[in-house]
């Protein structure tokens, strides 16, 4: 068990840990969107997306703090990274809706397209460990 834990804690596996946390945040995002559409079918996909973003942000920040990067990080910086990702997400959402892919499918596609940029910005800026 200790060997497995040591393997998981290896810095080379940080992108893998990022994917796990990002997957949890994405699942949270999509679950919230599905709930919002289930209870408010007439809501705008943009409104559903922003509600889901807020819930997924918390899962993402704390997951990256304690699992991915294992450093305090800056919630303010990560919020800026997340907002940048959210804006990119909405550009993709707009394109998907323009292609008539359907509300949920459009949100889902937009939600899974942003993680690479978010990882780079998070590791290089939001959760960067300050060197003395």
Secondary structure, DSSP 8 states (H G I E B T S, - for coil): -HHHHHHHH-GGGHHHHHHHHHHHHHHHHHHHHHHHHHH-TTS-HHHHHHHHHHHHHHHHHHHIIIIIS-S---HHHHHHHHHHHHHHHHHHHHHHHHTT--HHHHHHHHHHSSHHHHHHHIIIIIT-----
